[in-house]
Structures are given as C-alpha cells and as structure tokens.
C-alpha cells in the first residue's frame, strides 16, 4: 500500500470524521425539561373486534391513565375529548405517558371542566422508517382504532365525531396516509399534530414499497380534493439536535397557499425555544405544555369536544406555536377602551426613548407618545417590557381630553414573546386614525418591571453584511460594528440562503457604564420557513451563534436575517466566518444518504482496475491499491455532469422519456429536492451551480474513502477470523480450499431460493454471504500456510533438478517431480490473486447485505406472528445476487484470465457506475439491482 495513498485517504477520513462529529454532537446541550408522572401510569387495553385482532395480532390499542382517573375509566366509560398517539419507527406505545400525564394535570387545574382521553397505539415497535412493507398495514389498523375509539362514546349525548391524532416520527406519516384508504371518511380526523415526522421524503429510501407509500400520500394531499381542505395539520421539526430526521424533511408537502397546513421547527415555538433530539421531542416539557395548552383551547366548553371550525383551529395553533401575543386566547375587550386613573398618572414622553423601572409600591401609570410630530421622521415604534403582568399594555389613543387619553384601542395583539421579555413593533403608517400611543405601566400587584421604548427608522437600523464564501475555511471574516444607542437592529446576511452554508457568528457586546440592563436577545430568522433560533446574553459578553439552514431558499426571497434586541448605549461587534466543520456536517446531514451509492461506485471502479490489471499482466493488484486511486471520482463525475447538461436539451429529454428511463435523481439539498417519488416531466434538472458539482465531487471522494477503509477493515477482520479458525482446519496449500462441489452448488441455489421465498430474502442473502466468506477465510489460511512453508525452505541458487523427496521442501518453482506438484512462489502468487479477487467481491457483496438488513431485522422481530415476510422488498431481486454469490465461490483467476468475457466485464463497470449515480441517489434499493450486472457477468466469465 503506497504511503501517499494512505495519507490521502487518511485526510479524507479525517474530513469524514469531522463532519460526523458535527452531525452527531455539534449542537447545543439538551435544555428540555423532563416530564414526570405524579402517579403510576396505567395502560388499559381496548378490546377490538375479533376480526381486527386476528388480522393484526401484533398490534394493540390502549387508554392511558393514572391514579383515580385510571380507576374511573376501567370500564371504558369515557366523557373526554379523544386524542390518539401514534409511535414512530421502533417506538413504544408507552411514549404517550408524557402527553397523557400533562393533560391530566391540566384538567385537574381546571377542576375537570373538560379533559382529554389519551389513547395510544402499539405497532409492535416495527422498523417502518427503513422497511416500508408494514406502513399500509399500520394505516389500516389505525383506521380500525379510530372507529373503535368513537364507538366508546356512543352513549354520550354529544359524542365526538372525530379524533385528534398526535404522530411521532413515522407515526405522523401514517396519520396522513389514512386519507389514502378508499373507505376512510375524512370527517373522522380533523386535526393532526406530528413531531419530527419525515413528511417530504423517507430518511433512507431502502425499498420501493417505502417510496410508493410516500408517493401515494403525496398524490392524495396534492390532489386538491375539497375533503382535505378542512383537515388541519401541524408539523414540528426537532432542530439540529435531531440528526435522525432533519427538520427540512418535516415540511408538509401540500398545495401552495393551503391555510390549514403549518410546518415549523421547535426552536421557533414560543415558550419552548429549545432544540430536541428525535426521542426527547415526545417528552420535552416545554413542547408538551404548548401542545396540551393548544388542545384545551381547541375544546368547545359547551360540547366538551374539539371544535369543528378549521379557521378557529388554525388561529389557536398559531397562537401557541407561531406568535404568542401573551394574551388569553379568546379574550375580547371592548372596541373602545377607557382608561381609569387620575390625570397625575399620565406622563407625556417627548424624548426619542423611554426607559422606566417601576417602584415596588402599587400605582397607576400611563405614558403618552404623540404621533403627529413623529410620523414623517420615523417609520416604526418599538417597545419591550420585562415582568409586566398586564396582558394589554400598548394602546392607540382615539380621543384626547387635555393631556389625558380617555378612549383608545388595544394594540397589544402584536406583542411577541421573546426568551427575556415581551416586545412589540408597530408601523406608524398603519395608525392613521390614532393620535397618540399609550403605554400602560401600572403596577397593581407591587411586582417590579421595566419598560423600554423608542422611535426608529427601520431601514436605517438594517445593515447588510455579505457572508464569506463557503470555501473560505474560516480565514475570511465579515464584520460590522453597531455603535447606535438603539434598542433594535437588523443584520441582513446577504447570500446566506443555501443549506450547504454554515457560519459561526460571534457577537461581542460591551457597555461604557456598568448597570443593570435587560439581557440582549439575538434571533436568527429566515423568510421562507419558521426555523427561528434564539440566544440571550447579559453584557458584557461574547456569544457564539451557529448559523445553518434547514431548507434552501425556494425562490428569490431575501436571505437570512439576524435580529438584535440590544441594550441602549452599548456597542456590538458582529463577526461572521465560515465554519468548515459545520459545512461538512451540513453536507452529511442532507446528502449522507447518498454515500452508499458512492461507496458502491468506489468498489466497482476498484474491481474494474483489478480486472484490467489481470488482462494486462495476468495478475491482480491488491484491493487497497485498486481502491486507492485518487483520480477515480473524476472518471464518474465528468460524464454525469455532461449527462446533466444534455438533459437540459428538450430533444434529449424526449428521447430519455421515450426509452422509458427513470427520471434523474439529484442531490437532496432541500426538502423539496428529496421528494422520494417519481418526478414529473417538468422536474428535470435545472441548471446547476458550480457548488453543486463540487459537492458531488466531495461526496464521491467520501464514498471512495468509505470503500477504501471499509475494505481495509474487512481484510483485517478476515485475517483475524482466519487465525481463530486455523486450529480447526488441517493446513492446506491448495487454492481450492472452501470451494463447493458443482452438484452441491446446484443444490444450494434452489435451496436458498426456497428459503428466501418461504421466509425472508435477506436471510437467504445472509446465508449465501456467509458461505462466500468461508471461501475467503480458507484462501487466507492457504496463503498463510504457503508463506510459512516457503519461509522455512532454503533458497536454491540454480534451477537444477531436485533431489529425492528429502530435498523437496526447499523449492522456489512449481515443477512436476515423479508426477507430483512441488510448492513454489508461483503457487503463492496464484493463491494471492484468488484471495484479492474474492476480497473485492466480498466487499462488494457487503453492500446488498447492509441495504437489506432492515428487512432481516423486521422479519426476526415479527417471527412469532409470521414465518414469511410479506411483503418482502428483497424478493425477487435477491435471486440473482444469491445465485451469483454461490456460483462465484468456485471462481478463480486462472479460469477468469482466459475468459472471453473478461474484457467486456471490465469495460461495462464504468458506464454502470455513471448510470447508478444518475438514477440511484434517491432510490438506494437500486444499488442492489445494479450490482447484479457485474456479478452476473463474472459468473459467465468464469464459466465461458
């Protein structure tokens, strides 16, 4: 192995490790509070019809309860509003306890005026994120559960007509799939709330059934049918802590302008403001509280059931999940408000800024701001308060008497809750009928608070900063200094709108004088998706903010924006530099699913190099040298780039479609790109930017790195196994160790095919792979035996004829002595060539085994219910792979070298890699299909 090759792939391995580190741990610590059960949780099983129980033996429906409530509901006589929790991939039905327990505490706090009945579904912890065969089964069982739940309320005077669904992970996808069932009535579900659910595309498209399921769900929700417009869906992503389901996948694919569909990231949810991992999003107290509050606000006090008005439902959800105005939902005041208090309580503010701290004593206080002199000079009025208990605190005065406002309108609905205080910004041009602004700063309870307000010109407070290039590696810094005494600033991060970009923003704040101030709040927001993130800092401070995106900009909207709620009379310096480790983390977060394709490309090109070396020299190069060609990615990327250029031409597109070729797969760089379904004719590749091709080249290098080090580790592992198994075998120097008799091969192939058909195709593949590994182990033992024998033999200086049997051990040539073969260096070379060939093929066969592993795991976990996996995504595509695996066991370089098909096989591999990269990025299961071609050709080459 060349030192330069090892050094190069050592560097690329370091880059891969750096990206993985950022992906798996490069985020904030878990700041979620834990939800606790105050009484022992109980799960009451709901009896389903016998027909349903027999058809779905591994599934179940349960009612969550605690303490007295659990005892009261033992007979399943229910009177609450039904909520059904759906676990996700390998999820437990017991995950509903956080939602159920908090809902019980909320009902008790309201003296049980109304309450929720939380049900939960047991899906047997199936791996539906990686195996799509159970998704339709779960969907049909969910339909039966909903009908069974509604039957429990038939004795009520006003029974519920629908069930609210809460789906975690793939449970949210199954909830939306309900509407694809032909006999499902959309009136049975009016609200769906999903948590970290990959709606846009599967995380890993490992089988065709998974993509067909997604395609059917997308088509149903995109069809524009009127029966779905009244269904409200809220999707919440987990943020950067969730590396299993990135938040871009949580966006809802739905028609543009649908008012009843809402997607956001949990970091933007008011009073939550934290990122969650894939499991903690279920029990994160801050998010569970927001969910339960929204559910109780959605209940009609008269019927004690969820409201039917979709507009009101969305109003409630926006109140709790988008912009919390710090007001009681549904609280209505008179259109015209009268202000109590004496004239001495009123103070007119003539300065540009107000800073007020209330005394400890209770009092009534109002501040008056005249608009007449400010309309032309300023565009907005900004105000914030901390610890002010009053929900209404900003008013517009419509009638003045002297220096006192006697009548006004409430403007507090525009208040936004921030992590440190409440803030509001009003546009003066919208206040044409108002003469003054009034700040209600009354302290009726004696609790101290502070208020800060100012007039501002928003454009003058907006500074544009071009972000550094993504390849600046942190060496280039964009900076800006804010010396203004204002309370609010905008930093427009120009050209920051792609998911592959990642920056480290440093904000250094310091003040001239030391005194108590409200903390500064920094908010990173994007115009096209609700993925805001917040940071707070008390001055003086240095704050590091990681700046990354969950989705790319869909159109020509503005770039990302950094909002600063600052302290007055302080200086802020903002530094923006590229974070190369986070760039790598973003690449793996969005495009890591394509690495199996590029790994297969690296292994196939290595096999191509070995076969061509066999044609030229009659011997194979080592596996590490074949994989180590640093120019291998260029052989694939250039033709792929040319193919994308041709696909921009209309005539080439028409010819591609006429040949029934599948649409081209692009890199999943945003939630819209990774659709996971069949592309429409209009979805052909758009003109790509230079960074897209560069990113493909980087991914190809990372795939070659995985192939290089993966094959190296496989070789080391097999060496270790051969050492452990050597005492169990008689020493042999034959190249035929581990081969199978032709009749045994003919018996094994149909037997494994029958095993795959009767049980699981992945199981048959695994058995065939183990037999193949045994062949490699025996070759490894033979090579070691030969090397030991030749090292013990004395070196002869000439090629004279050997002595009798006593001198036969010291030969360096393979000759015929009295009709018996004698060991020599050529025997070792032949065994080494066979070993290198089978090492390459075993590395190649590892990929189908890994891609089919989810099916094998699902079959093993469901074995007590059914011996056969149905449907089986590996069947019948496992047939050519396992057949080739068994037949290649007897293959050797001697027969392969003289084959007429060897040249054809070596020349087919490169075009095969190009086609595989073109149409397998979003269809990983196609990798196995493509690998059948070289395996089949090698079988023929060994036979012909």
DRENVEXMI-613897 format. One record per residue (C-alpha): residue in three letters; x, y, z. Coordinates in steps of 0.5 Angstrom, whole numbers, plus 500, padded with zeros to 3 digits. Example, Ala and Ser with C-alpha at 12.3 -4.5 7.8 and 13.67 -1.06 7.14 Angstrom:
2
ALA525491516
SER527498514
! end
This chain:
944
UNK500500500
UNK503507498
UNK504512503
UNK502517499
UNK495514498
UNK494512506
UNK496519507
UNK491522502
UNK485517505
UNK487519512
UNK486526511
UNK479525507
UNK478520513
UNK479526518
UNK474530514
UNK469525514
UNK470524522
UNK470532523
UNK463532519
UNK460526523
UNK462529530
UNK459536528
UNK453532525
UNK452528532
UNK455532537
UNK456539534
UNK450542537
UNK447546544
UNK446541550
UNK439539551
UNK436544555
UNK429541555
UNK426540562
UNK423533564
UNK416531564
UNK414527571
UNK409522572
UNK406524579
UNK402517580
UNK404511577
UNK402510569
UNK397505567
UNK395503560
UNK388500559
UNK388495553
UNK382497549
UNK379491546
UNK378491539
UNK373486534
UNK376479534
UNK376480526
UNK381486527
UNK385482533
UNK386476529
UNK388480523
UNK393485527
UNK396480532
UNK402484534
UNK398491535
UNK394494540
UNK390500543
UNK391503550
UNK388508554
UNK393512558
UNK391513566
UNK394515573
UNK391514580
UNK384516581
UNK383517573
UNK385510571
UNK381507576
UNK375511574
UNK376509567
UNK377502568
UNK370500565
UNK372505559
UNK366510560
UNK369516557
UNK367523557
UNK373527555
UNK376529548
UNK379523545
UNK387524543
UNK391518540
UNK398518540
UNK402514534
UNK409512536
UNK414512530
UNK420508528
UNK421503533
UNK417507538
UNK413504544
UNK406506546
UNK408508553
UNK411514550
UNK404517550
UNK405518558
UNK408525558
UNK402528554
UNK397524558
UNK400526565
UNK401533563
UNK394533560
UNK391530567
UNK395535571
UNK392541566
UNK385538567
UNK386538575
UNK388545575
UNK382547571
UNK377543576
UNK376538571
UNK371542567
UNK373538561
UNK379534560
UNK383529555
UNK382522554
UNK389520551
UNK390513547
UNK396510544
UNK397505539
UNK402499540
UNK405498533
UNK410493536
UNK416497535
UNK417496528
UNK422499524
UNK418503519
UNK423508517
UNK427503514
UNK422498512
UNK416500508
UNK412494508
UNK409495514
UNK406502513
UNK400500510
UNK398495515
UNK399500520
UNK395505517
UNK389500516
UNK390498523
UNK390506525
UNK383506522
UNK380501526
UNK383504532
UNK379511530
UNK373507529
UNK374503536
UNK375510540
UNK369513537
UNK365507539
UNK366508546
UNK363515546
UNK356513543
UNK352513550
UNK354521551
UNK349526549
UNK354530545
UNK359524542
UNK366526539
UNK365526531
UNK373526530
UNK379524534
UNK386528534
UNK392525532
UNK399526535
UNK404522531
UNK412522533
UNK417520527
UNK413516522
UNK407516526
UNK406523523
UNK407520516
UNK402514518
UNK397519520
UNK397523514
UNK397516510
UNK390515513
UNK387519508
UNK389515502
UNK385509504
UNK379508500
UNK374507506
UNK376512510
UNK372518512
UNK376525513
UNK371527518
UNK374522523
UNK380526523
UNK380534524
UNK387535527
UNK394532526
UNK400534530
UNK406531528
UNK413531532
UNK420530528
UNK416527522
UNK419526515
UNK414528511
UNK417530505
UNK421524504
UNK424518507
UNK430519511
UNK433513508
UNK430510501
UNK432503502
UNK426500499
UNK421501493
UNK415500498
UNK417506502
UNK417510496
UNK411508493
UNK408509500
UNK410516500
UNK408518493
UNK401515495
UNK401520501
UNK404526497
UNK399525491
UNK393525496
UNK395531499
UNK397535493
UNK390533489
UNK387539492
UNK381535494
UNK376539498
UNK375534503
UNK382535506
UNK382543506
UNK379543513
UNK384538516
UNK389542520
UNK396539520
UNK402542524
UNK409539523
UNK414541528
UNK421539527
UNK426538532
UNK432542530
UNK439541530
UNK439536536
UNK435531532
UNK440528527
UNK436522525
UNK430526522
UNK433533520
UNK428539520
UNK427540513
UNK424533512
UNK419535517
UNK416541512
UNK409539510
UNK408538502
UNK402541500
UNK399546495
UNK402553496
UNK397557500
UNK394552504
UNK392556510
UNK391549514
UNK398547514
UNK403549518
UNK411547519
UNK416550524
UNK422548528
UNK421547535
UNK426553537
UNK421558534
UNK416555538
UNK414561544
UNK416559551
UNK420553548
UNK426556544
UNK430549545
UNK432544540
UNK430537541
UNK433530539
UNK429525536
UNK426522542
UNK426528547
UNK421532543
UNK416527545
UNK417528553
UNK420535552
UNK416539558
UNK416546554
UNK414543548
UNK409538551
UNK406544555
UNK405548549
UNK401542546
UNK397541552
UNK395548552
UNK393548545
UNK389542546
UNK385545551
UNK384552548
UNK381548542
UNK376545546
UNK369548546
UNK366549553
UNK359547551
UNK360540548
UNK367539551
UNK369536545
UNK374539540
UNK372545535
UNK370544528
UNK372551525
UNK378550521
UNK380557522
UNK379557529
UNK383551530
UNK389555526
UNK388561530
UNK389557536
UNK395553533
UNK399560531
UNK397563538
UNK401557541
UNK406555536
UNK408561532
UNK407568535
UNK405568542
UNK402575544
UNK402574551
UNK394574551
UNK389570554
UNK386566547
UNK379568546
UNK380574551
UNK376580548
UNK376587550
UNK371593548
UNK373596542
UNK374603545
UNK378602552
UNK377608557
UNK383609562
UNK382609569
UNK386613574
UNK387621575
UNK391626571
UNK397625575
UNK398618573
UNK399621566
UNK406623563
UNK408625556
UNK414623553
UNK418628549
UNK424624548
UNK426619543
UNK427614548
UNK424612554
UNK427608560
UNK423606566
UNK423602572
UNK417601577
UNK417602584
UNK416597589
UNK409601591
UNK403599587
UNK401605583
UNK397607576
UNK402610571
UNK401611563
UNK406614558
UNK403618553
UNK407619546
UNK405624541
UNK405621534
UNK403628530
UNK411630530
UNK414623529
UNK410621523
UNK415624518
UNK421623522
UNK420616524
UNK417609521
UNK416605527
UNK415605534
UNK419599538
UNK417598546
UNK419592550
UNK418590558
UNK420585563
UNK416582568
UNK410587567
UNK404582569
UNK399586565
UNK397583558
UNK394589555
UNK400595555
UNK400598549
UNK394602546
UNK393607541
UNK389614543
UNK383616539
UNK380621544
UNK384626548
UNK382631553
UNK387636555
UNK394632557
UNK390625558
UNK387620554
UNK380618555
UNK379613550
UNK383608546
UNK384602542
UNK388596544
UNK395595540
UNK398589545
UNK396583540
UNK402585536
UNK406583542
UNK411578541
UNK414574547
UNK422573547
UNK426569552
UNK428575556
UNK422580555
UNK416582551
UNK417586545
UNK412590540
UNK414594534
UNK408598530
UNK409601524
UNK406608524
UNK403608517
UNK398603520
UNK396608525
UNK393614521
UNK387614526
UNK391614532
UNK394621535
UNK398618541
UNK401612543
UNK400610550
UNK404605555
UNK400602561
UNK406602566
UNK401601572
UNK404597578
UNK398594581
UNK401588585
UNK407591587
UNK412587583
UNK417591579
UNK418591572
UNK422595567
UNK420598560
UNK424601554
UNK421604548
UNK424608542
UNK422611536
UNK426609530
UNK427609522
UNK427601521
UNK431602514
UNK437606518
UNK437600523
UNK438595518
UNK446593516
UNK447589510
UNK453584511
UNK456579505
UNK457573508
UNK464570507
UNK465564501
UNK463557504
UNK471555502
UNK474561506
UNK475556511
UNK474561516
UNK480565514
UNK476571511
UNK471575516
UNK466579515
UNK464584521
UNK460590523
UNK460595529
UNK454598532
UNK455604536
UNK448606536
UNK444607542
UNK438604539
UNK434598542
UNK433594536
UNK438593530
UNK437588523
UNK443585520
UNK442582513
UNK446576512
UNK447577504
UNK448571500
UNK446566506
UNK440562503
UNK443555502
UNK443549506
UNK451547505
UNK453554508
UNK455554515
UNK457560519
UNK460562526
UNK457569528
UNK461572534
UNK457578538
UNK462582542
UNK458587547
UNK460592552
UNK458598555
UNK461604558
UNK458604564
UNK456598569
UNK449598571
UNK443593571
UNK440592564
UNK435588560
UNK439582557
UNK440582550
UNK437577545
UNK439575538
UNK435572534
UNK437568527
UNK431568522
UNK429566515
UNK423569511
UNK421562508
UNK421558514
UNK419558521
UNK426556524
UNK428562528
UNK433561534
UNK434565540
UNK440567544
UNK441571550
UNK447575553
UNK448579559
UNK453585558
UNK459585557
UNK459578554
UNK462574548
UNK456570544
UNK458565539
UNK452563535
UNK452557530
UNK448560523
UNK446554519
UNK439553515
UNK434547515
UNK432549508
UNK434552502
UNK431559499
UNK425557495
UNK425563490
UNK428570490
UNK426572497
UNK431575502
UNK437572505
UNK437570513
UNK436576518
UNK440577525
UNK435581529
UNK439584535
UNK435587541
UNK440591544
UNK442595551
UNK442602550
UNK448606550
UNK452600548
UNK457597543
UNK456591539
UNK461588534
UNK459582530
UNK464577526
UNK461572521
UNK466567519
UNK465560515
UNK465554520
UNK468549516
UNK467543520
UNK459545520
UNK460546513
UNK462538513
UNK456537518
UNK451540513
UNK454536507
UNK453530511
UNK446532514
UNK443533508
UNK447528503
UNK450523508
UNK444518505
UNK448518498
UNK454515501
UNK452508500
UNK452510492
UNK459513492
UNK461507496
UNK459502491
UNK462507486
UNK469506489
UNK468499490
UNK466498483
UNK472502480
UNK477498484
UNK474492481
UNK475495474
UNK482497476
UNK484489478
UNK480486472
UNK484491467
UNK491489471
UNK489482470
UNK488483463
UNK495487462
UNK499483467
UNK496476469
UNK496478476
UNK491482480
UNK493488484
UNK492489492
UNK485491494
UNK488497498
UNK492499491
UNK486499487
UNK481503491
UNK486508493
UNK486511486
UNK485518488
UNK483520481
UNK477515481
UNK472520483
UNK473524476
UNK472518472
UNK465518474
UNK463526476
UNK465529469
UNK461524465
UNK455525470
UNK456533469
UNK456532462
UNK449528462
UNK446533466
UNK448538461
UNK445534456
UNK438533460
UNK437541459
UNK436540452
UNK429539450
UNK430533445
UNK435529450
UNK429530455
UNK424527450
UNK429521448
UNK430520455
UNK423519457
UNK422515450
UNK426510452
UNK422509459
UNK429511463
UNK427513470
UNK428521472
UNK435523474
UNK436524482
UNK439530484
UNK442531491
UNK437532497
UNK440539498
UNK433541501
UNK426539503
UNK423540496
UNK429536492
UNK428530496
UNK421528494
UNK422521494
UNK417520489
UNK417519481
UNK419526478
UNK414529474
UNK416531467
UNK417538469
UNK422536474
UNK428535470
UNK435538473
UNK435546473
UNK442549471
UNK446547477
UNK451552480
UNK459550481
UNK458549488
UNK453543486
UNK458539482
UNK464541487
UNK459538493
UNK458532488
UNK466531488
UNK466532495
UNK461526496
UNK465522491
UNK471523495
UNK468521502
UNK465515498
UNK471513496
UNK474514503
UNK469509506
UNK470504501
UNK478504502
UNK478504509
UNK472499509
UNK475494505
UNK482495509
UNK478494516
UNK474488512
UNK481485510
UNK484486517
UNK478483520
UNK478476516
UNK485476517
UNK484475525
UNK478471524
UNK483466519
UNK487466525
UNK482464530
UNK479459525
UNK486456523
UNK487451529
UNK480448527
UNK483446520
UNK488442517
UNK494446514
UNK493447506
UNK497450501
UNK491449496
UNK488455492
UNK481450492
UNK480451500
UNK473453501
UNK470451494
UNK464447493
UNK463441489
UNK458443483
UNK453438485
UNK453442492
UNK452449488
UNK446446484
UNK443444491
UNK445450495
UNK442455490
UNK435453489
UNK435451497
UNK437458499
UNK432461494
UNK427457497
UNK429459504
UNK428467501
UNK421465499
UNK419462505
UNK422466510
UNK426473508
UNK430474502
UNK435478507
UNK436471511
UNK438468504
UNK443473502
UNK446473509
UNK447465509
UNK450466502
UNK455471504
UNK457467510
UNK459461505
UNK462466501
UNK466469507
UNK468462509
UNK472461502
UNK476468503
UNK478465510
UNK480459507
UNK484462502
UNK487467507
UNK489460511
UNK492457505
UNK496464504
UNK499464511
UNK501456510
UNK505458504
UNK508463506
UNK511459512
UNK513454508
UNK517458503
UNK520462509
UNK523455512
UNK525453506
UNK533454504
UNK534459498
UNK537455492
UNK542459487
UNK540455481
UNK535451477
UNK538444477
UNK534438478
UNK531437485
UNK534431489
UNK529426492
UNK524427497
UNK528429503
UNK530436499
UNK523437496
UNK522442502
UNK526448499
UNK523449492
UNK522456489
UNK519453483
UNK513449482
UNK515443478
UNK513436477
UNK517431481
UNK515424479
UNK508427477
UNK507430484
UNK507438484
UNK512442488
UNK511448492
UNK514455489
UNK513462489
UNK508462483
UNK503458488
UNK503463493
UNK502468487
UNK496465485
UNK493464492
UNK494471493
UNK491473486
UNK485469488
UNK485472495
UNK485479492
UNK479477487
UNK475475493
UNK476480498
UNK474485493
UNK468481491
UNK466480499
UNK467488500
UNK462489494
UNK457484497
UNK457487504
UNK453493501
UNK447489499
UNK447485506
UNK447492509
UNK442495505
UNK437489506
UNK439489514
UNK433493516
UNK428487512
UNK432482516
UNK431485523
UNK424487522
UNK423479520
UNK427477526
UNK422481531
UNK416479527
UNK418472527
UNK413470533
UNK407472529
UNK409470522
UNK415466519
UNK414469512
UNK416477511
UNK410480507
UNK411484503
UNK419483502
UNK423488499
UNK429484497
UNK425479494
UNK425477488
UNK431482487
UNK435477492
UNK435472487
UNK441474482
UNK445476488
UNK445470492
UNK446466486
UNK452470483
UNK455469490
UNK454462491
UNK457461484
UNK463465485
UNK465461491
UNK469457486
UNK471462481
UNK479463481
UNK484468477
UNK486462473
UNK480461469
UNK478468469
UNK484470466
UNK483466460
UNK475468459
UNK473472453
UNK468476457
UNK473479462
UNK475485457
UNK467486457
UNK466486464
UNK472491465
UNK469496460
UNK462495463
UNK463498470
UNK465505469
UNK458506465
UNK455502470
UNK457507475
UNK455513471
UNK448511471
UNK448509478
UNK450516480
UNK445519476
UNK439515478
UNK440512485
UNK441518489
UNK434518492
UNK433510491
UNK438507495
UNK435500493
UNK437501486
UNK444500488
UNK443492489
UNK440492482
UNK446495479
UNK451490483
UNK447484480
UNK450486473
UNK458486475
UNK456479479
UNK453476473
UNK458478468
UNK463475473
UNK459468474
UNK459468466
UNK466470465
UNK468464470
UNK464459466
UNK466461459
! end
